[in-house]
Structures are given as C-alpha cells and as structure tokens.
C-alpha cells in the first residue's frame, strides 16, 4: 500500500502546474499513468478472489470474473481521478464511484461466503470514495463503508474478531489515504506559491530596473543639458571654462554609463553625502542657489540609500521644471528621519500628471517603511518631503 500511495503522491505533485498549460496537461497525464500503475500493484489482496474464479471455486465463475474485472477497472479509474484531481469531483466520477459501490456490494453479498475473501472488496470501495471526496465527505463515506462491511460480515456469519479486523484495516487504509491527499494538496499549494513568488520576484526586478533607469538617466541627462548650456554660453568668451565644462559632460556620461551597468546587475547603492554634493553642484550650474542643512548623526544604511535617491530626484525636478532661484535641502531627525527639499519656483500645474520619478521614489521609500509627500506653496515654490520612522527601515 505504501508503494501505491507513493505513486499517487507523485502523481499529485506532477499535476501542480498552472491549469490550462501544455505542461500541466502532460504532467497530469504522466501522473495519472503513474498512479494507475501503483494502484494496480496494490490489487494483490484480490489475488485469492481471482484464483477462486479461475479454478472454479465459486458459483457462476464467468459472472463472478466479469464482475470482478469491471470492479477493478472502475476502481482504478476512480482512485486515479481522485488523487489527480484538485477540486470537487465531477458528476461523472461520482456516478462511477456509485457504480463501483453497487458492483462491489453485489459481489461481496453474492460471494462473501465462498472462497476468495470477497468481503475485502469493501476496503477498495472505501479507498475509492476517500480518494475522490475531500473532508468532511470522506469521513461520512468511510463510516458508511464500515457499516456496509459490518452488515455483510454478519450476513455471511463471519466471526466478530474477523469483522473487527476487517473494519480496522478499512479505517486505517482510509485514514492513510486522507493523509496522503492532504499532503498532495499541500504540495500543490507550495508549488503554486513558489511559482507566484517567482513571478513576483521577476515583476519586482522589472520595477527596480525601471526605477533605476529613470532616476539614473533622468538626472544624468539633466546635468548634461545644464552643462551644455554653460558650454554654449561660455564658448565664445572663455574657451578654457568651456573646455572644463565639456570635460565634465564627458565624465557625467561615463558615470551614467557605469551606473546603468551597475543598475542592471542590481548592486547599485547611493551615498547620501555624495549625492548632496552632486545635487548642490548641479543646482549651482543651473543658476539655482543651493542651501544644505544636515545633522551630525549618520543615517542608517537603508535610509541613506533612499534619501540619496530622493535628493537626486528632487534636484532633477527643481532644475528641469521649477524655474527657481534658490533651493533648500534639509535633513532632520525628530522621532523620525525627514528629508525636505524646498524651492522658490513656480510650483506645479493645477492638474499635474503623475510622474514616474515621484512614483518610483514613493515605492523606494515604502520599502523602508517611509512615505513621500509634496506641497505646492501658495506664494510660489514647491516642497518635497520624505519621511522614514526610526526603526521602520530595519
């Protein structure tokens, strides 16, 4: 019986692919064939009944043989369908189970007192029903088959100890099948969960790459545009300064290329202090006076990285859209870490379209338990505020 159940558990495990796919159909068919083989191996207790039919130890051996053959075929089909199924049994399978039961009861009632151990067919009837039905119907089915077994045993004058032994074997077989069915269901759930986690990981990596690419290239291209404008303004009157700015454009391009490569590998982190210096220089080059206020306390690593991205995104937006003359970047700690970037520009339109940069920044902050908020100042200007609670980044 252990070999039979092992085969059926493998059958259930291989049928856990996503329904409707070609792999799912092939795995289901392989599992059904394997389950049928192992279920057939468990039929060895029927050997005495088969032998009794073959040597003519029972009345009407042809009828008994035909009935026994039909019972075995139907039993194998129902059991394999029960173990390879994932939901409620179909009406067809329930009808076949009823046919197996009627046929088994008829054979056991007709030949129970003759050689071959025909009363043992009730155990197979119980196994088929328990394999097909989930809880709690399986309990009811098993109880009904035990009652049938007791009635048939008493009808044929079986000794009480033998009836009790048969009942015990039937209950143990039914209980073991219930355990295996539950194990197979858990295997299917674990397999489905693993596939879902894999899909979520792929989707998360796509989002990470999209955020990194937007933030990296958006900022770098903005700096290149600002530097190019400086080169254009100074080329005619100060060739040396223009050359320096052109060299910085080249360096920015090389740095952006390296950062994109790092983003692809997923090992890129921003240093908040370095990003502050870069943002300050970029604001100055754009003609915006930067003011930076920080605390002496070091930021936790996760907050440092998130705030570095916030500074980069905020500075890029100020340079691109604000038309501001000054910008204040302030880091504070008062029960939580807070980064505020405030400019005195034109603010935002009345119905602004959501930007990928701010959306991606909000997602980054959410990963460390933080939030992002913006305020359009009535007197002119715009505030971007990133907040992370202490301990929320652990």
C-alpha positions as CSV (number, residue, x, y, z in Angstrom):
1,X,0.0,0.0,0.0
2,X,2.9,2.4,0.7
3,X,4.1,2.0,-2.9
4,X,0.6,2.8,-4.2
5,X,0.4,5.9,-2.1
6,X,3.9,7.0,-3.0
7,X,3.0,6.7,-6.7
8,X,-0.2,8.6,-6.2
9,X,1.6,11.4,-4.2
10,X,4.0,11.8,-7.1
11,X,1.0,11.9,-9.5
12,X,-0.5,14.7,-7.5
13,X,2.8,16.6,-7.3
14,X,3.3,16.5,-11.1
15,X,-0.2,17.8,-11.7
16,X,0.5,21.1,-9.8
17,X,1.4,23.2,-12.9
18,X,-0.8,26.1,-13.9
19,X,-4.0,24.8,-15.3
20,X,-4.6,25.1,-19.0
21,X,-0.9,25.0,-20.0
22,X,0.6,22.3,-22.2
23,X,3.0,21.3,-19.4
24,X,0.0,21.0,-17.0
25,X,-1.8,18.6,-19.3
26,X,1.3,16.5,-19.9
27,X,2.2,16.4,-16.2
28,X,-1.4,15.4,-15.4
29,X,-1.4,12.5,-17.9
30,X,2.0,11.3,-16.6
31,X,0.7,11.5,-13.1
32,X,-2.4,9.5,-14.0
33,X,-0.4,6.8,-15.7
34,X,2.0,6.5,-12.8
35,X,-0.9,6.5,-10.3
36,X,-2.7,3.7,-12.3
37,X,0.5,1.6,-12.2
38,X,0.9,1.9,-8.4
39,X,-2.8,1.5,-7.8
40,X,-2.7,-1.7,-9.8
41,X,0.2,-3.0,-7.7
42,X,-2.0,-2.6,-4.6
43,X,-4.5,-5.0,-6.0
44,X,-2.5,-8.1,-4.8
45,X,-5.0,-8.8,-1.9
46,X,-7.6,-9.6,-4.6
47,X,-5.4,-12.5,-5.8
48,X,-7.4,-15.1,-3.8
49,X,-10.7,-14.0,-5.4
50,X,-9.1,-14.0,-8.8
51,X,-7.7,-17.5,-8.2
52,X,-11.1,-18.7,-6.9
53,X,-12.7,-17.6,-10.1
54,X,-10.1,-19.1,-12.3
55,X,-10.2,-22.6,-10.7
56,X,-14.0,-22.5,-10.4
57,X,-14.3,-22.4,-6.6
58,X,-17.3,-20.1,-6.8
59,X,-20.7,-20.4,-8.4
60,X,-21.2,-18.9,-11.8
61,X,-17.4,-18.2,-12.3
62,X,-18.0,-16.3,-15.6
63,X,-20.3,-13.8,-14.0
64,X,-18.0,-13.5,-11.0
65,X,-15.0,-13.0,-13.2
66,X,-16.7,-10.4,-15.4
67,X,-18.0,-8.5,-12.3
68,X,-14.6,-8.6,-10.7
69,X,-12.8,-7.4,-13.8
70,X,-15.3,-4.5,-14.1
71,X,-14.9,-3.6,-10.5
72,X,-11.1,-3.5,-10.8
73,X,-11.2,-1.3,-13.9
74,X,-13.7,1.1,-12.4
75,X,-11.9,1.2,-9.1
76,X,-8.6,2.1,-10.7
77,X,-10.2,4.8,-12.8
78,X,-12.0,6.4,-9.8
79,X,-8.9,6.3,-7.5
80,X,-6.6,7.8,-10.1
81,X,-9.1,10.5,-10.8
82,X,-9.5,11.2,-7.1
83,X,-5.8,11.6,-6.5
84,X,-5.0,13.6,-9.6
85,X,-8.0,16.0,-9.2
86,X,-7.6,19.3,-7.5
87,X,-11.2,20.3,-6.8
88,X,-14.7,18.9,-6.3
89,X,-15.3,15.5,-8.0
90,X,-17.2,15.7,-11.3
91,X,-20.6,14.2,-11.6
92,X,-19.2,11.6,-13.9
93,X,-16.6,10.5,-11.3
94,X,-19.3,10.4,-8.6
95,X,-21.5,8.3,-10.9
96,X,-18.6,5.9,-11.5
97,X,-18.0,5.7,-7.7
98,X,-21.6,4.8,-7.2
99,X,-21.3,2.1,-9.9
100,X,-18.2,0.7,-8.2
101,X,-20.0,0.6,-4.9
102,X,-23.1,-1.1,-6.3
103,X,-20.9,-3.7,-8.1
104,X,-18.7,-4.3,-5.1
105,X,-21.6,-4.7,-2.7
106,X,-23.3,-7.1,-5.1
107,X,-20.2,-9.2,-5.5
108,X,-19.5,-9.2,-1.7
109,X,-23.1,-10.1,-0.9
110,X,-23.2,-12.9,-3.6
111,X,-19.8,-14.5,-2.9
112,X,-18.9,-13.4,0.6
113,X,-19.4,-16.9,2.0
114,X,-17.4,-18.6,-0.7
115,X,-13.6,-18.9,-1.1
116,X,-11.6,-15.8,-2.2
117,X,-12.1,-13.2,0.6
118,X,-14.8,-11.3,-1.3
119,X,-15.7,-9.2,1.7
120,X,-12.4,-7.4,1.2
121,X,-13.9,-5.6,-1.7
122,X,-15.4,-3.2,0.8
123,X,-12.0,-1.9,1.6
124,X,-11.4,-0.9,-2.0
125,X,-14.8,0.8,-2.2
126,X,-13.9,2.8,0.9
127,X,-10.5,3.7,-0.6
128,X,-12.1,4.9,-3.8
129,X,-14.6,7.1,-2.1
130,X,-12.0,8.6,0.3
131,X,-9.7,9.3,-2.6
132,X,-12.4,11.0,-4.6
133,X,-14.0,13.1,-1.8
134,X,-12.4,15.8,0.4
135,X,-13.2,16.4,4.0
136,X,-15.7,16.1,5.6
137,X,-17.5,13.9,3.0
138,X,-14.6,11.5,3.2
139,X,-15.4,10.8,6.9
140,X,-19.0,10.1,6.0
141,X,-18.1,7.8,3.2
142,X,-15.6,5.9,5.3
143,X,-18.2,5.5,8.1
144,X,-20.8,4.3,5.6
145,X,-18.4,1.7,4.1
146,X,-17.6,0.4,7.7
147,X,-21.3,0.0,8.3
148,X,-21.6,-1.9,5.0
149,X,-18.7,-4.1,6.0
150,X,-20.2,-5.0,9.3
151,X,-23.6,-5.8,7.8
152,X,-22.1,-8.0,5.1
153,X,-19.9,-9.8,7.6
154,X,-22.8,-10.5,9.9
155,X,-24.9,-11.6,6.9
156,X,-22.4,-14.2,6.0
157,X,-21.8,-15.3,9.6
158,X,-18.2,-14.0,9.8
159,X,-16.7,-14.3,13.4
160,X,-16.7,-11.0,15.3
161,X,-12.9,-10.9,15.5
162,X,-12.6,-11.2,11.8
163,X,-15.2,-8.5,11.2
164,X,-13.3,-6.2,13.7
165,X,-10.0,-6.9,11.9
166,X,-11.6,-6.0,8.5
167,X,-13.1,-2.8,9.9
168,X,-9.7,-1.8,11.4
169,X,-7.9,-2.4,8.1
170,X,-10.5,-0.4,6.3
171,X,-10.3,2.5,8.7
172,X,-6.5,2.6,8.6
173,X,-6.5,2.5,4.8
174,X,-9.0,5.3,4.6
175,X,-7.1,7.4,7.2
176,X,-3.8,6.9,5.3
177,X,-5.4,8.0,2.0
178,X,-6.8,11.1,3.7
179,X,-3.3,11.9,5.0
180,X,-1.8,11.4,1.5
181,X,-4.5,13.5,-0.1
182,X,-3.8,16.4,2.3
183,X,-0.1,16.0,1.7
184,X,-0.6,16.2,-2.0
185,X,-2.8,19.3,-1.6
186,X,-0.1,21.0,0.4
187,X,2.4,20.1,-2.3
188,X,0.3,21.7,-4.9
189,X,-0.2,24.8,-2.8
190,X,3.5,25.0,-2.1
191,X,4.2,24.6,-5.8
192,X,1.7,27.3,-6.7
193,X,3.2,29.6,-4.1
194,X,6.7,29.0,-5.4
195,X,5.6,29.9,-8.9
196,X,3.8,33.0,-7.7
197,X,6.8,34.1,-5.7
198,X,9.0,33.6,-8.8
199,X,6.6,35.7,-10.9
200,X,6.5,38.4,-8.1
201,X,10.3,38.4,-8.0
202,X,10.5,38.9,-11.8
203,X,8.0,41.7,-11.6
204,X,9.8,43.3,-8.7
205,X,13.1,43.2,-10.6
206,X,11.4,44.8,-13.6
207,X,10.1,47.6,-11.4
208,X,13.5,48.0,-9.8
209,X,15.2,48.3,-13.1
210,X,12.6,50.8,-14.4
211,X,13.0,53.0,-11.3
212,X,16.8,52.9,-11.5
213,X,16.9,53.6,-15.2
214,X,14.5,56.5,-14.9
215,X,16.3,58.0,-12.0
216,X,19.8,57.5,-13.4
217,X,19.3,58.7,-16.9
218,X,16.9,61.5,-16.0
219,X,19.3,63.0,-13.6
220,X,22.4,62.5,-15.8
221,X,20.7,63.8,-18.9
222,X,19.5,66.9,-17.0
223,X,23.1,67.6,-15.8
224,X,24.3,67.1,-19.4
225,X,21.8,69.6,-20.6
226,X,22.7,72.2,-17.9
227,X,26.4,71.7,-18.7
228,X,25.9,72.0,-22.4
229,X,24.1,75.3,-21.8
230,X,27.1,76.5,-19.8
231,X,29.4,75.5,-22.6
232,X,27.2,77.3,-25.2
233,X,27.2,80.5,-23.1
234,X,31.0,80.5,-22.4
235,X,32.4,79.0,-25.6
236,X,32.8,82.4,-27.3
237,X,34.4,84.3,-24.4
238,X,36.1,81.7,-22.2
239,X,37.4,78.7,-24.2
240,X,39.2,77.3,-21.1
241,X,36.0,77.3,-19.0
242,X,34.0,75.8,-21.9
243,X,36.6,73.0,-22.2
244,X,36.3,72.3,-18.4
245,X,32.5,72.1,-18.7
246,X,32.8,69.8,-21.8
247,X,35.2,67.5,-19.8
248,X,32.6,67.4,-17.0
249,X,29.9,66.4,-19.6
250,X,32.2,63.6,-20.7
251,X,32.7,62.5,-17.2
252,X,29.0,62.7,-16.4
253,X,28.3,60.5,-19.5
254,X,30.9,57.9,-18.4
255,X,29.5,57.9,-14.9
256,X,25.9,57.4,-16.2
257,X,27.1,54.5,-18.3
258,X,28.8,52.9,-15.4
259,X,25.7,53.4,-13.2
260,X,23.4,51.9,-15.7
261,X,25.6,48.8,-15.9
262,X,25.5,48.6,-12.1
263,X,21.7,49.0,-12.1
264,X,21.5,46.0,-14.5
265,X,23.4,43.9,-12.0
266,X,21.3,45.1,-9.1
267,X,24.3,46.1,-6.9
268,X,23.9,49.8,-7.0
269,X,23.6,52.0,-3.9
270,X,23.6,55.7,-3.5
271,X,25.6,57.5,-0.9
272,X,23.6,60.4,0.6
273,X,26.5,62.6,1.3
274,X,27.9,62.2,-2.2
275,X,24.5,62.8,-3.7
276,X,24.2,66.0,-1.7
277,X,27.4,67.3,-3.2
278,X,26.4,66.3,-6.7
279,X,23.0,67.9,-6.3
280,X,24.5,71.1,-4.9
281,X,26.9,71.4,-7.9
282,X,24.1,70.7,-10.4
283,X,21.9,73.3,-8.9
284,X,24.7,75.9,-8.9
285,X,25.4,75.1,-12.5
286,X,21.7,75.7,-13.3
287,X,21.8,79.1,-11.6
288,X,19.9,78.0,-8.6
289,X,21.5,78.8,-5.2
290,X,21.6,75.7,-3.0
291,X,21.4,75.6,0.8
292,X,22.2,72.3,2.5
293,X,21.4,71.6,6.2
294,X,22.2,68.2,7.6
295,X,22.5,66.5,11.0
296,X,25.8,65.2,12.5
297,X,24.2,61.8,13.0
298,X,24.9,59.2,10.4
299,X,21.9,57.8,8.5
300,X,21.1,54.1,8.7
301,X,22.2,52.3,5.5
302,X,18.7,51.8,4.1
303,X,17.6,55.3,4.9
304,X,20.9,56.7,3.4
305,X,20.2,54.9,0.1
306,X,16.5,56.0,0.0
307,X,17.3,59.6,0.8
308,X,20.1,59.7,-1.7
309,X,17.6,58.8,-4.4
310,X,15.2,61.4,-3.0
311,X,17.8,64.1,-3.3
312,X,18.7,63.1,-6.8
313,X,15.0,63.1,-8.0
314,X,14.2,66.3,-6.2
315,X,17.2,68.2,-7.5
316,X,16.5,66.9,-11.1
317,X,12.9,68.2,-10.9
318,X,14.0,71.6,-9.5
319,X,16.4,72.0,-12.3
320,X,14.0,70.8,-15.0
321,X,10.7,72.3,-14.0
322,X,10.8,74.8,-11.2
323,X,12.4,78.0,-12.6
324,X,13.6,78.6,-9.1
325,X,16.4,80.9,-7.9
326,X,17.1,79.0,-4.7
327,X,16.7,75.6,-3.2
328,X,17.0,74.4,0.4
329,X,17.8,70.7,1.2
330,X,17.3,69.9,4.9
331,X,17.8,66.7,6.8
332,X,16.4,66.5,10.3
333,X,15.7,63.9,13.0
334,X,12.8,64.3,15.5
335,X,11.4,60.8,16.3
336,X,11.8,60.1,12.6
337,X,14.2,60.8,9.7
338,X,12.9,63.6,7.4
339,X,14.4,65.0,4.2
340,X,12.8,68.2,2.8
341,X,13.7,69.8,-0.5
342,X,12.1,73.3,-0.9
343,X,12.4,75.7,-3.8
344,X,11.0,79.1,-4.6
345,X,10.0,78.3,-8.1
346,X,6.7,78.3,-9.9
347,X,5.3,75.2,-8.2
348,X,3.3,72.6,-10.2
349,X,0.4,72.9,-12.6
350,X,-3.2,72.7,-11.2
351,X,-3.7,69.2,-12.5
352,X,-0.3,67.6,-12.7
353,X,0.1,64.3,-14.3
354,X,1.8,61.7,-12.1
355,X,5.4,61.3,-12.9
356,X,7.4,58.1,-13.0
357,X,10.1,59.7,-10.9
358,X,8.0,60.6,-7.9
359,X,6.0,57.3,-8.2
360,X,9.3,55.3,-8.2
361,X,10.6,57.4,-5.3
362,X,7.5,56.7,-3.3
363,X,8.0,53.0,-3.9
364,X,11.6,53.1,-2.8
365,X,10.6,54.9,0.5
366,X,7.8,52.3,1.1
367,X,10.4,49.6,1.0
368,X,12.0,51.1,4.1
369,X,8.7,52.0,5.8
370,X,8.8,55.6,4.7
371,X,6.4,58.0,2.9
372,X,6.6,60.7,0.3
373,X,4.6,63.9,0.3
374,X,4.6,67.1,-1.7
375,X,3.3,70.6,-1.1
376,X,2.6,73.2,-3.7
377,X,3.2,76.5,-1.8
378,X,0.6,79.2,-2.4
379,X,3.1,82.0,-2.6
380,X,5.2,80.2,-5.1
381,X,7.5,77.2,-4.6
382,X,7.3,73.5,-4.1
383,X,8.2,71.2,-1.2
384,X,9.1,67.5,-1.5
385,X,9.2,65.7,1.9
386,X,10.5,62.2,2.5
387,X,9.9,60.7,6.0
388,X,11.1,57.4,7.4
389,X,10.3,56.4,11.0
390,X,13.1,55.3,13.2
391,X,13.2,51.6,13.2
392,X,10.9,51.3,10.2
393,X,13.9,50.7,8.0
394,X,15.1,47.6,9.8
